[in-house]
Amino acid sequence: MGTYIHTDSRRTYQEQQQDLVEKDFLSDITGKKYSLITEGIYEKNREAIN
């Protein structure tokens, strides 16, 4: 089974006081994530020794 996740996020945030910008923040995040999950089963039969 495999998965792929793509992230693309941009945000802006401002703090104002009396219409004057005091702080201005910008966040720009991009990313890609891949995953692969596998499973294997191994079985070996042995004969009984008498």
PQR file of N, CA, C, O and H, with PARSE charges and radii, in Angstrom:
ATOM      1  N   MET A   1       0.854  -1.163   0.000 -0.4000 1.5000
ATOM      2  CA  MET A   1       0.000   0.000   0.000 -0.0000 2.0000
ATOM      3  C   MET A   1       0.901   1.227   0.000  0.5500 1.7000
ATOM      4  O   MET A   1       1.929   1.237   0.676 -0.5500 1.4000
ATOM      5  N   GLY A   2       0.539   2.230  -0.727 -0.4000 1.5000
ATOM      6  CA  GLY A   2       1.324   3.453  -0.767 -0.0000 2.0000
ATOM      7  C   GLY A   2       0.435   4.678  -0.613  0.5500 1.7000
ATOM      8  O   GLY A   2      -0.750   4.656  -0.946 -0.5500 1.4000
ATOM      9  H   GLY A   2      -0.296   2.221  -1.277  0.4000 1.0000
ATOM     10  N   THR A   3       1.035   5.748  -0.099 -0.4000 1.5000
ATOM     11  CA  THR A   3       0.306   7.004   0.046 -0.0000 2.0000
ATOM     12  C   THR A   3       1.194   8.163  -0.396  0.5500 1.7000
ATOM     13  O   THR A   3       2.420   8.062  -0.389 -0.5500 1.4000
ATOM     14  H   THR A   3       1.997   5.766   0.172  0.4000 1.0000
ATOM     15  N   TYR A   4       0.559   9.250  -0.777 -0.4000 1.5000
ATOM     16  CA  TYR A   4       1.254  10.481  -1.158 -0.0000 2.0000
ATOM     17  C   TYR A   4       0.468  11.653  -0.575  0.5500 1.7000
ATOM     18  O   TYR A   4      -0.746  11.745  -0.758 -0.5500 1.4000
ATOM     19  H   TYR A   4      -0.438   9.332  -0.783  0.4000 1.0000
ATOM     20  N   ILE A   5       1.159  12.541   0.124 -0.4000 1.5000
ATOM     21  CA  ILE A   5       0.519  13.717   0.715 -0.0000 2.0000
ATOM     22  C   ILE A   5       1.277  14.949   0.237  0.5500 1.7000
ATOM     23  O   ILE A   5       2.496  15.031   0.381 -0.5500 1.4000
ATOM     24  H   ILE A   5       2.145  12.467   0.273  0.4000 1.0000
ATOM     25  N   HIS A   6       0.548  15.907  -0.334 -0.4000 1.5000
ATOM     26  CA  HIS A   6       1.141  17.165  -0.801 -0.0000 2.0000
ATOM     27  C   HIS A   6       0.578  18.307   0.038  0.5500 1.7000
ATOM     28  O   HIS A   6      -0.636  18.420   0.211 -0.5500 1.4000
ATOM     29  H   HIS A   6      -0.443  15.841  -0.452  0.4000 1.0000
ATOM     30  N   THR A   7       1.458  19.144   0.553 -0.4000 1.5000
ATOM     31  CA  THR A   7       1.065  20.277   1.381 -0.0000 2.0000
ATOM     32  C   THR A   7       1.472  21.571   0.695  0.5500 1.7000
ATOM     33  O   THR A   7       2.608  21.706   0.240 -0.5500 1.4000
ATOM     34  H   THR A   7       2.444  19.052   0.412  0.4000 1.0000
ATOM     35  N   ASP A   8       0.553  22.520   0.620 -0.4000 1.5000
ATOM     36  CA  ASP A   8       0.846  23.842   0.063 -0.0000 2.0000
ATOM     37  C   ASP A   8      -0.021  24.843   0.818  0.5500 1.7000
ATOM     38  O   ASP A   8      -1.215  24.966   0.545 -0.5500 1.4000
ATOM     39  H   ASP A   8      -0.369  22.411   0.989  0.4000 1.0000
ATOM     40  N   SER A   9       0.575  25.552   1.758 -0.4000 1.5000
ATOM     41  CA  SER A   9      -0.196  26.442   2.627 -0.0000 2.0000
ATOM     42  C   SER A   9       0.502  27.801   2.719  0.5500 1.7000
ATOM     43  O   SER A   9       1.706  27.875   2.961 -0.5500 1.4000
ATOM     44  H   SER A   9       1.545  25.452   1.980  0.4000 1.0000
ATOM     45  N   ARG A  10      -0.263  28.863   2.525 -0.4000 1.5000
ATOM     46  CA  ARG A  10       0.246  30.231   2.677 -0.0000 2.0000
ATOM     47  C   ARG A  10      -0.720  31.004   3.570  0.5500 1.7000
ATOM     48  O   ARG A  10      -1.932  30.979   3.355 -0.5500 1.4000
ATOM     49  H   ARG A  10      -1.241  28.803   2.329  0.4000 1.0000
ATOM     50  N   ARG A  11      -0.180  31.681   4.560 -0.4000 1.5000
ATOM     51  CA  ARG A  11      -1.018  32.465   5.476 -0.0000 2.0000
ATOM     52  C   ARG A  11      -0.334  33.796   5.787  0.5500 1.7000
ATOM     53  O   ARG A  11       0.892  33.879   5.862 -0.5500 1.4000
ATOM     54  H   ARG A  11       0.804  31.701   4.734  0.4000 1.0000
ATOM     55  N   THR A  12      -1.137  34.813   5.962 -0.4000 1.5000
ATOM     56  CA  THR A  12      -0.638  36.115   6.416 -0.0000 2.0000
ATOM     57  C   THR A  12      -1.430  36.521   7.655  0.5500 1.7000
ATOM     58  O   THR A  12      -2.609  36.199   7.803 -0.5500 1.4000
ATOM     59  H   THR A  12      -2.133  34.746   5.901  0.4000 1.0000
ATOM     60  N   TYR A  13      -0.748  37.232   8.528 -0.4000 1.5000
ATOM     61  CA  TYR A  13      -1.364  37.669   9.782 -0.0000 2.0000
ATOM     62  C   TYR A  13      -0.779  39.025  10.139  0.5500 1.7000
ATOM     63  O   TYR A  13       0.437  39.213  10.091 -0.5500 1.4000
ATOM     64  H   TYR A  13       0.210  37.493   8.408  0.4000 1.0000
ATOM     65  N   GLN A  14      -1.635  39.966  10.496 -0.4000 1.5000
ATOM     66  CA  GLN A  14      -1.181  41.301  10.878 -0.0000 2.0000
ATOM     67  C   GLN A  14      -1.771  41.694  12.224  0.5500 1.7000
ATOM     68  O   GLN A  14      -2.927  41.404  12.531 -0.5500 1.4000
ATOM     69  H   GLN A  14      -2.623  39.813  10.534  0.4000 1.0000
ATOM     70  N   GLU A  15      -0.946  42.358  13.010 -0.4000 1.5000
ATOM     71  CA  GLU A  15      -1.426  42.967  14.258 -0.0000 2.0000
ATOM     72  C   GLU A  15      -1.407  44.477  14.057  0.5500 1.7000
ATOM     73  O   GLU A  15      -0.382  45.062  13.706 -0.5500 1.4000
ATOM     74  H   GLU A  15      -0.007  42.593  12.761  0.4000 1.0000
ATOM     75  N   GLN A  16      -2.551  45.086  14.287 -0.4000 1.5000
ATOM     76  CA  GLN A  16      -2.671  46.529  14.085 -0.0000 2.0000
ATOM     77  C   GLN A  16      -3.154  47.210  15.357  0.5500 1.7000
ATOM     78  O   GLN A  16      -3.869  46.634  16.177 -0.5500 1.4000
ATOM     79  H   GLN A  16      -3.383  44.611  14.572  0.4000 1.0000
ATOM     80  N   GLN A  17      -2.733  48.456  15.481 -0.4000 1.5000
ATOM     81  CA  GLN A  17      -3.228  49.289  16.574 -0.0000 2.0000
ATOM     82  C   GLN A  17      -3.483  50.672  15.988  0.5500 1.7000
ATOM     83  O   GLN A  17      -2.563  51.331  15.502 -0.5500 1.4000
ATOM     84  H   GLN A  17      -2.152  48.924  14.814  0.4000 1.0000
ATOM     85  N   GLN A  18      -4.728  51.099  16.039 -0.4000 1.5000
ATOM     86  CA  GLN A  18      -5.160  52.398  15.495 -0.0000 2.0000
ATOM     87  C   GLN A  18      -4.743  52.523  14.022  0.5500 1.7000
ATOM     88  O   GLN A  18      -4.131  53.514  13.622 -0.5500 1.4000
ATOM     89  H   GLN A  18      -5.475  50.564  16.434  0.4000 1.0000
ATOM     90  N   ASP A  19      -5.083  51.512  13.231 -0.4000 1.5000
ATOM     91  CA  ASP A  19      -4.818  51.464  11.783 -0.0000 2.0000
ATOM     92  C   ASP A  19      -3.332  51.528  11.440  0.5500 1.7000
ATOM     93  O   ASP A  19      -2.987  51.829  10.297 -0.5500 1.4000
ATOM     94  H   ASP A  19      -5.580  50.708  13.556  0.4000 1.0000
ATOM     95  N   LEU A  20      -2.456  51.257  12.378 -0.4000 1.5000
ATOM     96  CA  LEU A  20      -1.016  51.213  12.120 -0.0000 2.0000
ATOM     97  C   LEU A  20      -0.553  49.763  12.307  0.5500 1.7000
ATOM     98  O   LEU A  20      -0.764  49.172  13.367 -0.5500 1.4000
ATOM     99  H   LEU A  20      -2.736  51.012  13.306  0.4000 1.0000
ATOM    100  N   VAL A  21       0.080  49.193  11.271 -0.4000 1.5000
ATOM    101  CA  VAL A  21       0.541  47.803  11.340 -0.0000 2.0000
ATOM    102  C   VAL A  21       1.757  47.738  12.253  0.5500 1.7000
ATOM    103  O   VAL A  21       2.779  48.371  11.987 -0.5500 1.4000
ATOM    104  H   VAL A  21       0.252  49.673  10.411  0.4000 1.0000
ATOM    105  N   GLU A  22       1.640  46.969  13.330 -0.4000 1.5000
ATOM    106  CA  GLU A  22       2.755  46.806  14.259 -0.0000 2.0000
ATOM    107  C   GLU A  22       3.554  45.541  13.962  0.5500 1.7000
ATOM    108  O   GLU A  22       4.781  45.539  14.067 -0.5500 1.4000
ATOM    109  H   GLU A  22       0.810  46.455  13.546  0.4000 1.0000
ATOM    110  N   LYS A  23       2.855  44.459  13.589 -0.4000 1.5000
ATOM    111  CA  LYS A  23       3.526  43.201  13.288 -0.0000 2.0000
ATOM    112  C   LYS A  23       2.883  42.585  12.051  0.5500 1.7000
ATOM    113  O   LYS A  23       1.663  42.609  11.889 -0.5500 1.4000
ATOM    114  H   LYS A  23       1.859  44.461  13.504  0.4000 1.0000
ATOM    115  N   ASP A  24       3.723  42.036  11.188 -0.4000 1.5000
ATOM    116  CA  ASP A  24       3.263  41.429   9.950 -0.0000 2.0000
ATOM    117  C   ASP A  24       3.934  40.065   9.817  0.5500 1.7000
ATOM    118  O   ASP A  24       5.161  39.981   9.768 -0.5500 1.4000
ATOM    119  H   ASP A  24       4.714  42.017  11.320  0.4000 1.0000
ATOM    120  N   PHE A  25       3.135  38.991   9.757 -0.4000 1.5000
ATOM    121  CA  PHE A  25       3.671  37.635   9.692 -0.0000 2.0000
ATOM    122  C   PHE A  25       3.266  36.991   8.366  0.5500 1.7000
ATOM    123  O   PHE A  25       2.142  37.176   7.900 -0.5500 1.4000
ATOM    124  H   PHE A  25       2.138  39.060   9.796  0.4000 1.0000
ATOM    125  N   LEU A  26       4.175  36.242   7.765 -0.4000 1.5000
ATOM    126  CA  LEU A  26       3.910  35.496   6.545 -0.0000 2.0000
ATOM    127  C   LEU A  26       4.427  34.078   6.720  0.5500 1.7000
ATOM    128  O   LEU A  26       5.576  33.875   7.114 -0.5500 1.4000
ATOM    129  H   LEU A  26       5.089  36.092   8.144  0.4000 1.0000
ATOM    130  N   SER A  27       3.580  33.098   6.429 -0.4000 1.5000
ATOM    131  CA  SER A  27       3.947  31.692   6.525 -0.0000 2.0000
ATOM    132  C   SER A  27       3.714  31.043   5.163  0.5500 1.7000
ATOM    133  O   SER A  27       2.614  31.119   4.616 -0.5500 1.4000
ATOM    134  H   SER A  27       2.647  33.263   6.109  0.4000 1.0000
ATOM    135  N   ASP A  28       4.744  30.410   4.619 -0.4000 1.5000
ATOM    136  CA  ASP A  28       4.657  29.739   3.320 -0.0000 2.0000
ATOM    137  C   ASP A  28       5.246  28.341   3.474  0.5500 1.7000
ATOM    138  O   ASP A  28       6.461  28.188   3.601 -0.5500 1.4000
ATOM    139  H   ASP A  28       5.637  30.348   5.063  0.4000 1.0000
ATOM    140  N   ILE A  29       4.384  27.317   3.462 -0.4000 1.5000
ATOM    141  CA  ILE A  29       4.820  25.943   3.721 -0.0000 2.0000
ATOM    142  C   ILE A  29       4.448  25.078   2.521  0.5500 1.7000
ATOM    143  O   ILE A  29       3.294  25.048   2.093 -0.5500 1.4000
ATOM    144  H   ILE A  29       3.397  27.442   3.358  0.4000 1.0000
ATOM    145  N   THR A  30       5.441  24.379   1.989 -0.4000 1.5000
ATOM    146  CA  THR A  30       5.188  23.404   0.933 -0.0000 2.0000
ATOM    147  C   THR A  30       5.928  22.121   1.293  0.5500 1.7000
ATOM    148  O   THR A  30       7.005  22.156   1.887 -0.5500 1.4000
ATOM    149  H   THR A  30       6.378  24.404   2.337  0.4000 1.0000
ATOM    150  N   GLY A  31       5.337  20.997   0.926 -0.4000 1.5000
ATOM    151  CA  GLY A  31       5.997  19.742   1.244 -0.0000 2.0000
ATOM    152  C   GLY A  31       5.350  18.561   0.541  0.5500 1.7000
ATOM    153  O   GLY A  31       4.212  18.633   0.077 -0.5500 1.4000
ATOM    154  H   GLY A  31       4.461  20.968   0.443  0.4000 1.0000
ATOM    155  N   LYS A  32       6.106  17.470   0.476 -0.4000 1.5000
ATOM    156  CA  LYS A  32       5.627  16.226  -0.112 -0.0000 2.0000
ATOM    157  C   LYS A  32       6.036  15.080   0.807  0.5500 1.7000
ATOM    158  O   LYS A  32       7.142  15.063   1.346 -0.5500 1.4000
ATOM    159  H   LYS A  32       7.030  17.411   0.853  0.4000 1.0000
ATOM    160  N   LYS A  33       5.135  14.135   0.974 -0.4000 1.5000
ATOM    161  CA  LYS A  33       5.430  12.975   1.810 -0.0000 2.0000
ATOM    162  C   LYS A  33       4.957  11.718   1.092  0.5500 1.7000
ATOM    163  O   LYS A  33       3.817  11.630   0.638 -0.5500 1.4000
ATOM    164  H   LYS A  33       4.236  14.149   0.536  0.4000 1.0000
ATOM    165  N   TYR A  34       5.847  10.768   1.003 -0.4000 1.5000
ATOM    166  CA  TYR A  34       5.529   9.482   0.389 -0.0000 2.0000
ATOM    167  C   TYR A  34       5.703   8.392   1.439  0.5500 1.7000
ATOM    168  O   TYR A  34       6.584   8.484   2.294 -0.5500 1.4000
ATOM    169  H   TYR A  34       6.773  10.840   1.371  0.4000 1.0000
ATOM    170  N   SER A  35       4.870   7.366   1.376 -0.4000 1.5000
ATOM    171  CA  SER A  35       5.062   6.219   2.262 -0.0000 2.0000
ATOM    172  C   SER A  35       4.681   4.949   1.510  0.5500 1.7000
ATOM    173  O   SER A  35       3.795   4.947   0.656 -0.5500 1.4000
ATOM    174  H   SER A  35       4.155   7.290   0.682  0.4000 1.0000
ATOM    175  N   LEU A  36       5.376   3.876   1.853 -0.4000 1.5000
ATOM    176  CA  LEU A  36       5.129   2.582   1.253 -0.0000 2.0000
ATOM    177  C   LEU A  36       5.163   1.544   2.363  0.5500 1.7000
ATOM    178  O   LEU A  36       6.138   1.452   3.109 -0.5500 1.4000
ATOM    179  H   LEU A  36       6.096   3.877   2.547  0.4000 1.0000
ATOM    180  N   ILE A  37       4.104   0.772   2.466 -0.4000 1.5000
ATOM    181  CA  ILE A  37       4.009  -0.256   3.509 -0.0000 2.0000
ATOM    182  C   ILE A  37       3.869  -1.605   2.815  0.5500 1.7000
ATOM    183  O   ILE A  37       2.985  -1.798   1.980 -0.5500 1.4000
ATOM    184  H   ILE A  37       3.312   0.847   1.860  0.4000 1.0000
ATOM    185  N   THR A  38       4.754  -2.539   3.171 -0.4000 1.5000
ATOM    186  CA  THR A  38       4.691  -3.877   2.588 -0.0000 2.0000
ATOM    187  C   THR A  38       4.651  -4.910   3.707  0.5500 1.7000
ATOM    188  O   THR A  38       5.022  -4.633   4.848 -0.5500 1.4000
ATOM    189  H   THR A  38       5.472  -2.382   3.850  0.4000 1.0000
ATOM    190  N   GLU A  39       4.203  -6.082   3.359 -0.4000 1.5000
ATOM    191  CA  GLU A  39       4.132  -7.168   4.332 -0.0000 2.0000
ATOM    192  C   GLU A  39       4.497  -8.460   3.610  0.5500 1.7000
ATOM    193  O   GLU A  39       4.083  -8.686   2.473 -0.5500 1.4000
ATOM    194  H   GLU A  39       3.902  -6.307   2.432  0.4000 1.0000
ATOM    195  N   GLY A  40       5.262  -9.290   4.271 -0.4000 1.5000
ATOM    196  CA  GLY A  40       5.621 -10.577   3.701 -0.0000 2.0000
ATOM    197  C   GLY A  40       5.371 -11.691   4.706  0.5500 1.7000
ATOM    198  O   GLY A  40       5.566 -11.510   5.908 -0.5500 1.4000
ATOM    199  H   GLY A  40       5.598  -9.106   5.195  0.4000 1.0000
ATOM    200  N   ILE A  41       4.944 -12.832   4.214 -0.4000 1.5000
ATOM    201  CA  ILE A  41       4.705 -13.994   5.076 -0.0000 2.0000
ATOM    202  C   ILE A  41       5.605 -15.119   4.584  0.5500 1.7000
ATOM    203  O   ILE A  41       5.612 -15.456   3.400 -0.5500 1.4000
ATOM    204  H   ILE A  41       4.786 -12.979   3.238  0.4000 1.0000
ATOM    205  N   TYR A  42       6.360 -15.692   5.507 -0.4000 1.5000
ATOM    206  CA  TYR A  42       7.260 -16.784   5.179 -0.0000 2.0000
ATOM    207  C   TYR A  42       6.895 -17.968   6.059  0.5500 1.7000
ATOM    208  O   TYR A  42       6.757 -17.832   7.274 -0.5500 1.4000
ATOM    209  H   TYR A  42       6.355 -15.419   6.469  0.4000 1.0000
ATOM    210  N   GLU A  43       6.744 -19.106   5.447 -0.4000 1.5000
ATOM    211  CA  GLU A  43       6.382 -20.289   6.210 -0.0000 2.0000
ATOM    212  C   GLU A  43       7.253 -21.443   5.726  0.5500 1.7000
ATOM    213  O   GLU A  43       7.415 -21.650   4.524 -0.5500 1.4000
ATOM    214  H   GLU A  43       6.856 -19.216   4.459  0.4000 1.0000
ATOM    215  N   LYS A  44       7.811 -22.189   6.675 -0.4000 1.5000
ATOM    216  CA  LYS A  44       8.627 -23.351   6.340 -0.0000 2.0000
ATOM    217  C   LYS A  44       8.128 -24.527   7.162  0.5500 1.7000
ATOM    218  O   LYS A  44       8.104 -24.468   8.391 -0.5500 1.4000
ATOM    219  H   LYS A  44       7.679 -22.021   7.652  0.4000 1.0000
ATOM    220  N   ASN A  45       7.735 -25.578   6.494 -0.4000 1.5000
ATOM    221  CA  ASN A  45       7.241 -26.771   7.156 -0.0000 2.0000
ATOM    222  C   ASN A  45       8.401 -27.742   7.364  0.5500 1.7000
ATOM    223  O   ASN A  45       9.207 -27.959   6.458 -0.5500 1.4000
ATOM    224  H   ASN A  45       7.754 -25.626   5.495  0.4000 1.0000
ATOM    225  N   ARG A  46       8.481 -28.324   8.561 -0.4000 1.5000
ATOM    226  CA  ARG A  46       9.513 -29.325   8.868 -0.0000 2.0000
ATOM    227  C   ARG A  46       8.824 -30.649   9.206  0.5500 1.7000
ATOM    228  O   ARG A  46       7.787 -30.678   9.869 -0.5500 1.4000
ATOM    229  H   ARG A  46       7.827 -28.148   9.296  0.4000 1.0000
ATOM    230  N   GLU A  47       9.415 -31.720   8.742 -0.4000 1.5000
ATOM    231  CA  GLU A  47       8.861 -33.024   9.036 -0.0000 2.0000
ATOM    232  C   GLU A  47       9.304 -33.465  10.429  0.5500 1.7000
ATOM    233  O   GLU A  47      10.425 -33.184  10.853 -0.5500 1.4000
ATOM    234  H   GLU A  47      10.257 -31.696   8.203  0.4000 1.0000
ATOM    235  N   ALA A  48       8.414 -34.156  11.130 -0.4000 1.5000
ATOM    236  CA  ALA A  48       8.729 -34.643  12.482 -0.0000 2.0000
ATOM    237  C   ALA A  48       9.698 -35.811  12.390  0.5500 1.7000
ATOM    238  O   ALA A  48       9.570 -36.678  11.526 -0.5500 1.4000
ATOM    239  H   ALA A  48       7.503 -34.384  10.786  0.4000 1.0000
ATOM    240  N   ILE A  49      10.679 -35.819  13.305 -0.4000 1.5000
ATOM    241  CA  ILE A  49      11.663 -36.907  13.373 -0.0000 2.0000
ATOM    242  C   ILE A  49      11.232 -37.850  14.487  0.5500 1.7000
ATOM    243  O   ILE A  49      11.031 -37.420  15.623 -0.5500 1.4000
ATOM    244  H   ILE A  49      10.784 -35.115  14.007  0.4000 1.0000
ATOM    245  N   ASN A  50      11.085 -39.167  14.162 -0.4000 1.5000
ATOM    246  CA  ASN A  50      10.695 -40.171  15.165 -0.0000 2.0000
ATOM    247  C   ASN A  50      11.850 -41.005  15.589  0.5500 1.7000
ATOM    248  O   ASN A  50      11.695 -41.895  16.426 -0.5500 1.4000
ATOM    249  H   ASN A  50      11.248 -39.517  13.239  0.4000 1.0000
TER
END
